[in-house]
Amino acid sequence: MDNCNPILTPIEERLKLTKVGTSELVNPTDFKCLVGYLRYLTATRPDIMYAVGFVSRFMESPRQSHLHAAKRILRYVKGTTSLGIFYTVSEDPKLVGFTDSDWAEDTEGRGSTSGYGF
């Protein structure tokens, strides 16, 4: 994805994905590796936390639509390489937290997806 076009958002607005669908299955090992790399990246890029958590739901039997959503996150990261958190040592550390949730938007299990950053 070196030559992909960067985009401004990590996930499409109001994107609804389901575990079963009409698109073809993709290699689960490759999909799990990609999601694992994205999960690692969330340590310094909390702006992709929600999108990565969302595509993580489909690691059991990933389909082409799930892979497309994961690749969209990569396109977003490519366009926003200057963003991120830089951790430094501080004499007087302060802990600040933020959280958000989508409140039962999962169409299959009616579960919520939450994200947080401190």
DSSP file (Angstrom, degrees, kcal/mol; ACC not computed):
  #  RESIDUE AA STRUCTURE BP1 BP2  ACC     N-H-->O    O-->H-N    N-H-->O    O-->H-N    TCO  KAPPA ALPHA  PHI   PSI    X-CA   Y-CA   Z-CA
    1    1 A M    >         0   0    0      0, 0.0     3,-1.2     0, 0.0     0, 0.0   0.000 360.0 360.0 360.0  23.1    0.0    0.0    0.0
    2    2 A D  T 3   +     0   0    0      1,-0.2     0, 0.0     3,-0.0     0, 0.0   0.850 360.0  41.4 -61.8 -34.6    3.0    2.3   -0.5
    3    3 A N  T 3  S+     0   0    0      2,-0.1    -1,-0.2     0, 0.0     2,-0.0   0.140  87.8 126.7-102.3  19.6    1.3    4.0   -3.5
    4    4 A C    <   -     0   0    0     -3,-1.2     0, 0.0     1,-0.1     0, 0.0  -0.332  66.4-105.4 -76.2 160.1   -2.2    4.3   -2.1
    5    5 A N        -     0   0    0     -2,-0.0    74,-0.1     1,-0.0    -1,-0.1  -0.738  36.0-125.3 -84.5 127.2   -4.1    7.5   -2.0
    6    6 A P        -     0   0    0      0, 0.0     2,-0.3     0, 0.0    70,-0.2  -0.362  26.4-160.4 -69.6 153.0   -4.3    9.0    1.5
    7    7 A I        -     0   0    0     68,-0.7    72,-0.2    65,-0.2     0, 0.0  -0.818  22.9-124.7-130.3 171.0   -7.7    9.8    3.0
    8    8 A L  S    S+     0   0    0     -2,-0.3    -1,-0.0     1,-0.1    68,-0.0   0.620  88.4  47.5 -96.0 -15.1   -9.0   12.1    5.8
    9    9 A T        -     0   0    0      1,-0.1    67,-0.1    63,-0.1    -1,-0.1  -0.976  66.6-141.7-130.5 143.1  -11.0    9.6    8.0
   10   10 A P  S    S+     0   0    0      0, 0.0     2,-0.3     0, 0.0    66,-0.1   0.713  88.1  22.2 -75.6 -19.0  -10.0    6.1    9.2
   11   11 A I  S    S-     0   0    0     61,-0.1     3,-0.1    62,-0.1     2,-0.1  -0.996  88.2-100.2-147.2 147.9  -13.5    4.6    8.7
   12   12 A E    >   -     0   0    0     -2,-0.3     3,-1.3     1,-0.1     2,-0.2  -0.382  48.3 -99.7 -66.6 144.8  -16.5    5.5    6.6
   13   13 A E  T 3  S+     0   0    0      1,-0.3    -1,-0.1    -2,-0.1    -4,-0.0  -0.467 103.9   2.3 -66.1 133.2  -19.3    7.3    8.4
   14   14 A R  T 3  S+     0   0    0      1,-0.2     2,-0.3    -2,-0.2    -1,-0.3   0.791  87.2 176.7  59.6  32.9  -22.2    5.0    9.5
   15   15 A L    <   -     0   0    0     -3,-1.3     2,-0.5     1,-0.0    -1,-0.2  -0.518  11.6-165.2 -69.4 128.7  -20.4    2.0    8.2
   16   16 A K        +     0   0    0     -2,-0.3     2,-0.4    90,-0.1    90,-0.1  -0.968  11.0 174.6-118.5 114.6  -22.3   -1.2    8.9
   17   17 A L        -     0   0    0     -2,-0.5     2,-0.3     4,-0.0    90,-0.3  -0.913  10.9-159.6-116.7 147.5  -20.4   -4.5    8.5
   18   18 A T        -     0   0    0     -2,-0.4    48,-0.1     1,-0.1    -2,-0.0  -0.873  27.1-122.5-124.0 159.0  -21.8   -8.0    9.3
   19   19 A K  S    S+     0   0    0     -2,-0.3     2,-0.4    43,-0.1    -1,-0.1   0.863 102.9  46.4 -68.9 -36.1  -20.1  -11.3   10.1
   20   20 A V  S    S+     0   0    0     -3,-0.0     2,-0.3    43,-0.0    -2,-0.1  -0.875  77.7 139.7-105.8 142.1  -21.9  -13.0    7.3
   21   21 A G        -     0   0    0     -2,-0.4    -4,-0.0     2,-0.2    -2,-0.0  -0.918  60.2 -96.8-162.6-174.1  -22.2  -11.3    3.9
   22   22 A T  S    S+     0   0    0     -2,-0.3     2,-0.1     2,-0.1    -1,-0.0   0.633  86.8  96.5 -94.8 -15.9  -22.0  -11.7    0.2
   23   23 A S  S    S-     0   0    0      1,-0.1    -2,-0.2    -3,-0.0     2,-0.0  -0.366  83.9 -95.9 -75.1 158.8  -18.4  -10.8   -0.3
   24   24 A E        -     0   0    0     39,-0.1    40,-2.2     1,-0.1    41,-0.2  -0.328  39.1-102.0 -76.7 155.2  -15.8  -13.5   -0.6
   25   25 A L  B     -A   63   0A   0     38,-0.2    38,-0.3    39,-0.1     2,-0.2  -0.399  34.4-151.7 -71.5 149.4  -13.7  -14.7    2.3
   26   26 A V        -     0   0    0     36,-2.2    -1,-0.0    -2,-0.1     3,-0.0  -0.723  39.0 -71.2-115.4 170.0  -10.1  -13.6    2.6
   27   27 A N     >  -     0   0    0     -2,-0.2     4,-2.0     1,-0.2     5,-0.2  -0.463  41.4-153.6 -62.7 115.7   -7.1  -15.3    4.2
   28   28 A P  H  > S+     0   0    0      0, 0.0     4,-2.6     0, 0.0     5,-0.2   0.840  90.8  56.0 -64.6 -32.6   -7.7  -15.1    7.9
   29   29 A T  H  > S+     0   0    0      2,-0.2     4,-2.2     1,-0.2     5,-0.2   0.933 109.0  45.6 -65.9 -45.0   -4.0  -15.2    8.8
   30   30 A D  H  > S+     0   0    0      2,-0.2     4,-2.3     1,-0.2    -1,-0.2   0.906 113.9  49.6 -63.4 -41.2   -3.2  -12.2    6.7
   31   31 A F  H  X S+     0   0    0     -4,-2.0     4,-2.5     1,-0.2    -2,-0.2   0.914 110.8  49.5 -64.7 -43.0   -6.2  -10.3    8.1
   32   32 A K  H  X S+     0   0    0     -4,-2.6     4,-2.3     2,-0.2    -1,-0.2   0.883 110.4  50.9 -64.6 -38.6   -5.2  -11.1   11.7
   33   33 A C  H  X S+     0   0    0     -4,-2.2     4,-2.4     2,-0.2    -1,-0.2   0.931 110.7  48.7 -62.7 -45.5   -1.7  -10.0   11.0
   34   34 A L  H  X S+     0   0    0     -4,-2.3     4,-2.2     1,-0.2    -2,-0.2   0.929 113.0  46.5 -61.1 -46.4   -2.9   -6.7    9.6
   35   35 A V  H  X S+     0   0    0     -4,-2.5     4,-2.5     1,-0.2    -1,-0.2   0.878 110.7  54.2 -65.5 -36.5   -5.3   -6.1   12.5
   36   36 A G  H  X S+     0   0    0     -4,-2.3     4,-2.0     2,-0.2    -2,-0.2   0.911 108.4  48.4 -62.4 -42.6   -2.5   -7.0   15.0
   37   37 A Y  H  X S+     0   0    0     -4,-2.4     4,-1.8     1,-0.2    -2,-0.2   0.903 112.3  49.2 -63.4 -40.8   -0.2   -4.4   13.4
   38   38 A L  H  X S+     0   0    0     -4,-2.2     4,-1.0     2,-0.2    -2,-0.2   0.886 108.5  53.2 -66.6 -38.4   -3.0   -1.8   13.6
   39   39 A R  H >< S+     0   0    0     -4,-2.5     3,-0.5     1,-0.2     4,-0.3   0.902 108.3  50.8 -62.7 -40.3   -3.6   -2.7   17.3
   40   40 A Y  H >< S+     0   0    0     -4,-2.0     3,-1.3     1,-0.2     4,-0.3   0.888 106.4  55.4 -62.0 -39.1    0.1   -2.1   18.0
   41   41 A L  H >X S+     0   0    0     -4,-1.8     3,-1.4     1,-0.3     4,-1.2   0.740  89.4  75.7 -67.8 -23.2   -0.1    1.2   16.3
   42   42 A T  T << S+     0   0    0     -4,-1.0    -1,-0.3    -3,-0.5    -2,-0.2   0.669  77.3  76.8 -65.8 -14.6   -2.9    2.4   18.5
   43   43 A A  T <4 S+     0   0    0     -3,-1.3    -1,-0.3    -4,-0.3    -2,-0.2   0.856 114.9  18.5 -63.1 -33.3   -0.4    3.0   21.4
   44   44 A T  T <4 S+     0   0    0     -3,-1.4    41,-2.2    -4,-0.3    -1,-0.2   0.444 127.9  54.7-114.3  -3.7    0.7    6.1   19.7
   45   45 A R    ><  +     0   0    0     -4,-1.2     3,-1.8    39,-0.2    -1,-0.2  -0.618  53.1 164.0-129.4  72.9   -2.3    6.7   17.4
   46   46 A P  G >   +     0   0    0      0, 0.0     3,-1.3     0, 0.0     4,-0.4   0.658  67.6  78.7 -65.7 -13.3   -5.4    6.8   19.5
   47   47 A D  G 3  S+     0   0    0      1,-0.3     4,-0.2     2,-0.1     3,-0.1   0.679  96.0  45.7 -68.4 -15.8   -7.3    8.4   16.6
   48   48 A I  G <> S+     0   0    0     -3,-1.8     4,-2.5     1,-0.1     5,-0.3   0.370  83.6 101.1-104.1   4.1   -7.6    5.0   15.0
   49   49 A M  H <> S+     0   0    0     -3,-1.3     4,-2.4     1,-0.2     5,-0.2   0.905  82.4  45.8 -57.8 -47.5   -8.6    3.1   18.1
   50   50 A Y  H  > S+     0   0    0     -4,-0.4     4,-2.2     1,-0.2    -1,-0.2   0.946 114.1  47.8 -63.2 -47.9  -12.4    3.0   17.2
   51   51 A A  H  > S+     0   0    0     -4,-0.2     4,-2.1     1,-0.2    -1,-0.2   0.893 113.0  48.1 -62.6 -40.9  -11.8    1.9   13.6
   52   52 A V  H  X S+     0   0    0     -4,-2.5     4,-1.6     1,-0.2    -1,-0.2   0.910 111.7  50.0 -67.2 -42.0   -9.3   -0.8   14.6
   53   53 A G  H  X S+     0   0    0     -4,-2.4     4,-0.6    -5,-0.3    -2,-0.2   0.869 109.3  53.5 -61.7 -35.9  -11.7   -2.1   17.3
   54   54 A F  H >< S+     0   0    0     -4,-2.2     3,-1.0     1,-0.2    -2,-0.2   0.939 111.2  42.4 -66.2 -48.5  -14.5   -2.2   14.8
   55   55 A V  H >< S+     0   0    0     -4,-2.1     3,-1.4     1,-0.2    -1,-0.2   0.733 102.1  71.5 -72.7 -19.6  -12.6   -4.3   12.2
   56   56 A S  H >< S+     0   0    0     -4,-1.6     3,-1.2     1,-0.3    -1,-0.2   0.737  83.0  72.0 -66.0 -21.2  -11.3   -6.6   15.0
   57   57 A R  T << S+     0   0    0     -3,-1.0     3,-0.4    -4,-0.6    -1,-0.3   0.715  94.5  53.9 -64.0 -19.8  -14.8   -8.0   15.4
   58   58 A F  T <   +     0   0    0     -3,-1.4    -1,-0.2    -4,-0.2     3,-0.2   0.072  68.3 108.9-109.7  23.6  -14.5   -9.9   12.2
   59   59 A M    <   +     0   0    0     -3,-1.2    -1,-0.2     1,-0.2   -27,-0.1   0.709  68.5  70.4 -73.2 -18.8  -11.2  -11.8   12.7
   60   60 A E  S    S-     0   0    0     -3,-0.4    -1,-0.2     1,-0.3    -2,-0.1   0.944 125.6  -3.4 -64.0 -50.1  -13.2  -15.1   13.0
   61   61 A S  S    S-     0   0    0     -3,-0.2    -1,-0.3   -34,-0.0    -2,-0.1  -0.618  83.4-161.2-144.6  80.2  -14.2  -15.2    9.3
   62   62 A P        -     0   0    0      0, 0.0   -36,-2.2     0, 0.0     2,-0.2  -0.345   5.6-162.7 -70.3 142.5  -13.0  -12.1    7.5
   63   63 A R  B  >  -A   25   0A   0    -38,-0.3     4,-2.1    -2,-0.1     3,-0.5  -0.662  37.6 -95.2-115.8 172.7  -14.5  -11.1    4.2
   64   64 A Q  H  > S+     0   0    0    -40,-2.2     4,-2.3     1,-0.2     5,-0.1   0.858 123.6  55.7 -58.7 -37.5  -13.4   -8.8    1.5
   65   65 A S  H  > S+     0   0    0      2,-0.2     4,-1.7     1,-0.2    -1,-0.2   0.856 107.3  49.5 -65.5 -34.4  -15.5   -5.9    2.9
   66   66 A H  H  > S+     0   0    0     -3,-0.5     4,-2.0     2,-0.2    -2,-0.2   0.901 110.9  49.3 -69.8 -41.2  -13.7   -6.3    6.3
   67   67 A L  H  X S+     0   0    0     -4,-2.1     4,-2.6     1,-0.2    -2,-0.2   0.884 108.1  54.5 -64.3 -38.3  -10.3   -6.2    4.6
   68   68 A H  H  X S+     0   0    0     -4,-2.3     4,-1.6     1,-0.2    -1,-0.2   0.904 108.2  49.1 -61.5 -41.3  -11.4   -3.1    2.7
   69   69 A A  H  X S+     0   0    0     -4,-1.7     4,-1.2     2,-0.2    -2,-0.2   0.892 111.7  49.1 -65.5 -39.2  -12.2   -1.4    6.0
   70   70 A A  H  X S+     0   0    0     -4,-2.0     4,-1.3     1,-0.2     3,-0.2   0.893 109.9  51.0 -67.5 -39.5   -8.9   -2.4    7.5
   71   71 A K  H  X S+     0   0    0     -4,-2.6     4,-2.0     1,-0.2    -1,-0.2   0.813 102.4  61.3 -67.9 -29.0   -7.0   -1.1    4.4
   72   72 A R  H  X S+     0   0    0     -4,-1.6     4,-2.1     1,-0.2    -1,-0.2   0.881 100.4  54.4 -62.7 -37.1   -8.9    2.2    4.7
   73   73 A I  H  X S+     0   0    0     -4,-1.2     4,-2.5    -3,-0.2    -1,-0.2   0.912 106.8  51.1 -62.4 -41.5   -7.3    2.6    8.1
   74   74 A L  H  X S+     0   0    0     -4,-1.3     4,-2.3     1,-0.2    -2,-0.2   0.892 108.1  51.9 -62.3 -39.2   -3.9    2.2    6.5
   75   75 A R  H  X S+     0   0    0     -4,-2.0     4,-1.5     2,-0.2   -68,-0.7   0.885 109.9  49.5 -64.1 -37.9   -4.7    4.8    3.9
   76   76 A Y  H  X S+     0   0    0     -4,-2.1     4,-0.8   -70,-0.2    -2,-0.2   0.923 109.8  50.8 -65.2 -44.6   -5.7    7.2    6.7
   77   77 A V  H >< S+     0   0    0     -4,-2.5     3,-0.8     1,-0.2    -2,-0.2   0.895 106.9  54.8 -61.2 -40.2   -2.4    6.5    8.5
   78   78 A K  H >< S+     0   0    0     -4,-2.3     3,-0.7     1,-0.2    -1,-0.2   0.883 110.3  46.0 -60.9 -37.9   -0.5    7.2    5.4
   79   79 A G  H 3< S+     0   0    0     -4,-1.5    -1,-0.2     1,-0.2    -2,-0.2   0.574 117.4  43.3 -82.2  -8.4   -2.1   10.6    5.1
   80   80 A T  T X<  +     0   0    0     -3,-0.8     3,-1.7    -4,-0.8    -1,-0.2  -0.175  64.2 134.9-130.0  41.5   -1.6   11.6    8.7
   81   81 A T  T <  S+     0   0    0     -3,-0.7    -1,-0.1     1,-0.3    -2,-0.1   0.710  70.3  62.8 -65.9 -18.8    1.9   10.5    9.5
   82   82 A S  T 3  S+     0   0    0     -3,-0.1    -1,-0.3     2,-0.0     2,-0.2   0.605  91.1  84.0 -81.7 -10.1    2.6   13.7   11.3
   83   83 A L    <   +     0   0    0     -3,-1.7     2,-0.2    -6,-0.2    -3,-0.1  -0.506  57.1  90.0 -88.0 160.6   -0.1   13.0   13.9
   84   84 A G  S    S-     0   0    0     -2,-0.2     2,-0.5     2,-0.0   -39,-0.2  -0.747  70.5 -73.2 141.6 173.6    0.5   10.8   17.0
   85   85 A I        -     0   0    0    -41,-2.2     2,-0.6    -2,-0.2    -2,-0.0  -0.874  31.4-158.1-105.1 133.1    1.5   10.9   20.6
   86   86 A F        -     0   0    0     -2,-0.5     2,-0.4     2,-0.0    -2,-0.0  -0.955  15.0-145.0-110.2 117.3    5.1   11.4   21.6
   87   87 A Y        +     0   0    0     -2,-0.6     2,-0.3     0, 0.0   -43,-0.0  -0.689  24.4 173.0 -87.9 129.0    5.8   10.2   25.1
   88   88 A T        -     0   0    0     -2,-0.4     2,-0.3     0, 0.0    -2,-0.0  -0.866  36.3-101.4-129.0 164.2    8.3   12.1   27.2
   89   89 A V        -     0   0    0     -2,-0.3     2,-0.4     4,-0.0     0, 0.0  -0.686  41.3-169.0 -84.5 138.1    9.6   12.0   30.8
   90   90 A S        -     0   0    0     -2,-0.3     0, 0.0     1,-0.1     0, 0.0  -0.974  29.2-147.0-133.0 145.1    8.0   14.6   33.0
   91   91 A E  S    S+     0   0    0     -2,-0.4    -1,-0.1     1,-0.3    -2,-0.0   0.834 102.8  31.4 -73.7 -34.3    8.8   15.9   36.6
   92   92 A D  S    S-     0   0    0      2,-0.0    -1,-0.3     0, 0.0     2,-0.1  -0.719  84.6-166.7-126.4  79.2    5.1   16.6   37.3
   93   93 A P        -     0   0    0      0, 0.0     2,-0.4     0, 0.0    -4,-0.0  -0.401   2.1-164.3 -72.4 144.0    3.0   14.1   35.3
   94   94 A K        -     0   0    0     -2,-0.1     2,-0.6     2,-0.0    -2,-0.0  -0.993  10.2-143.8-126.6 134.4   -0.7   14.7   34.9
   95   95 A L        +     0   0    0     -2,-0.4     2,-0.4     2,-0.0    23,-0.0  -0.874  21.2 176.2-102.7 123.6   -3.2   12.0   33.8
   96   96 A V        -     0   0    0     22,-0.8     2,-0.3    -2,-0.6    -2,-0.0  -0.985   9.7-161.9-126.0 135.3   -6.1   13.1   31.6
   97   97 A G        -     0   0    0     -2,-0.4     2,-0.3    19,-0.0    21,-0.2  -0.911  10.4-174.5-124.2 149.3   -8.6   10.7   30.1
   98   98 A F  E     +B  117   0B   0     19,-2.6    19,-2.3    -2,-0.3     2,-0.3  -0.983   8.9 179.8-134.4 145.7  -11.1   10.7   27.3
   99   99 A T  E     +B  116   0B   0     -2,-0.3     2,-0.3    17,-0.2    17,-0.2  -0.981   6.3 179.2-145.1 156.6  -13.7    8.1   26.3
  100  100 A D  E     -B  115   0B   0     15,-2.2    15,-2.7    -2,-0.3     2,-0.3  -0.982   4.9-168.2-153.2 155.8  -16.4    7.6   23.7
  101  101 A S  E     -B  114   0B   0     -2,-0.3    13,-0.2    13,-0.2    -2,-0.0  -0.982  24.6-142.9-146.0 154.4  -18.9    4.9   22.9
  102  102 A D        -     0   0    0     11,-1.7    12,-0.1    -2,-0.3    -1,-0.0   0.430  41.7-132.2-100.3   0.6  -21.2    4.1   20.0
  103  103 A W        -     0   0    0     10,-0.2     9,-0.1     1,-0.2     8,-0.1   0.942  69.6 -29.3  51.8  75.3  -24.0    2.7   22.2
  104  104 A A  S    S+     0   0    0      1,-0.1     8,-0.2     5,-0.0    -1,-0.2   0.833  83.6 143.7  63.7  41.2  -25.1   -0.6   20.7
  105  105 A E        +     0   0    0      6,-0.3     2,-0.5     8,-0.1     7,-0.2   0.582  34.9 111.3 -84.1  -9.9  -24.4    0.0   17.1
  106  106 A D     >  -     0   0    0      5,-1.8     4,-1.5     1,-0.2   -88,-0.1  -0.535  59.0-156.0 -65.9 115.6  -23.4   -3.6   16.5
  107  107 A T  T  4 S+     0   0    0     -2,-0.5    -1,-0.2   -90,-0.3   -89,-0.1   0.667  84.6  42.4 -72.1 -15.9  -26.2   -4.9   14.3
  108  108 A E  T  4 S+     0   0    0      3,-0.1    -1,-0.2     1,-0.0    -2,-0.1   0.900 130.8  14.9 -97.1 -50.6  -25.7   -8.5   15.3
  109  109 A G  T  4 S-     0   0    0      2,-0.1    -2,-0.2     0, 0.0     3,-0.1   0.419  90.9-126.7-107.0   1.3  -25.1   -8.6   19.0
  110  110 A R     <  +     0   0    0     -4,-1.5     2,-0.2     1,-0.2    -3,-0.1   0.780  58.4 151.9  56.8  29.6  -26.3   -5.1   19.9
  111  111 A G        -     0   0    0     -7,-0.1    -5,-1.8    -8,-0.1     2,-0.3  -0.494  41.5-124.0 -87.0 160.0  -22.9   -4.6   21.7
  112  112 A S        -     0   0    0     -8,-0.2     2,-0.5    -2,-0.2    -1,-0.0  -0.724  10.1-142.6-100.4 151.9  -21.2   -1.2   22.1
  113  113 A T        -     0   0    0     -2,-0.3   -11,-1.7     2,-0.0     2,-0.3  -0.975  22.1-171.5-113.4 126.8  -17.8   -0.3   21.0
  114  114 A S  E     -B  101   0B   0     -2,-0.5     2,-0.3   -13,-0.2   -13,-0.2  -0.846   7.2-167.8-116.9 153.7  -15.9    2.0   23.3
  115  115 A G  E     +B  100   0B   0    -15,-2.7   -15,-2.2    -2,-0.3     2,-0.3  -0.978   7.5 179.4-136.2 151.6  -12.6    3.8   22.9
  116  116 A Y  E     -B   99   0B   0     -2,-0.3     2,-0.3   -17,-0.2   -17,-0.2  -0.982  10.7-169.3-148.9 159.1  -10.4    5.6   25.4
  117  117 A G  E      B   98   0B   0    -19,-2.3   -19,-2.6    -2,-0.3    -2,-0.0  -0.978 360.0 360.0-150.0 139.5   -7.2    7.5   25.7
  118  118 A F              0   0    0     -2,-0.3   -22,-0.8   -21,-0.2    -1,-0.1   0.320 360.0 360.0-126.8 360.0   -5.2    8.7   28.7
